[in-house]
Amino acid sequence: MKSYQTIKVEIQDNFAQVILNRPEKRNALNKVMVEELKTAFSGLENNKKVRVVTLRGAGKAFCSGADLGYLKELRNFDYQKNFEDSLSLGKLFLQIYSFSKPVIAVVNGPALAGGCGLASVCDLIIARPGAKFGYPEVKIGFVAALVSAFLKRQIGERKARELLLTGEIITAEQALQYGLINKVASDENLEKEVHEWMRILVNNGPQAMATTKRLFLDLTYQEIETEIKALSEINAKFRSTEEFFEGISAFLEKRTPNWQS
């Protein structure tokens, strides 16, 4: 089995588990992790034995968003590099969203920014009560552009606007009310609930489930793919603005941003 730097992939019987494995960084996303996730999901797509996949984070977080070192690098990217970087993450989101087998996100702690986006593109999301969700990009002069392509389709434009404009971090119970996740399970019952979903799914017809997933994609895949490219351009352009540089600098320097109107 292929070895990875930032993730782990475990396969047992008809189940695969993809684990974000940077617990010391709260499983923050970086370029290596994004590419390794693409490779892992490509391999699982082609593995006929695997029927259900779970995605989870090692340690106390699911995924806290972008890595601090990555944020520092962004300030030196030109437009083309920013576009390619944004498009790469968008392609990962679309790859998981269009994956032919059911993907369950098991959220044990914070799922924020790109990490929340990663959970959002899974078919089912189950969380423990202490989990947190949100897209706080606007608070540091970022734009949560890519996830908007999926979020508005999943929870509706009204709630999507609320989450993306306020940058509010919400509890698992609130996320359930918003329709962002499917279930909240107690710490004691979380694994039991996950295994029950896995049992149900693995007993269903694999082609029937794959076809069911395609029902949601046939009319929208090209539309979403086009949106991802356009949103990557928006991200790349915004990353050259003074507001972006001020937001990132303030975040790294642990101070309040000085926004200019």
Summary of the structure (lengths in Angstrom):
residues: 261
radius of gyration: 17.9
end to end distance: 53.0
largest distance: 57.1
contacts: 875
relative contact order: 0.13
helix: 53%
strand: 16%
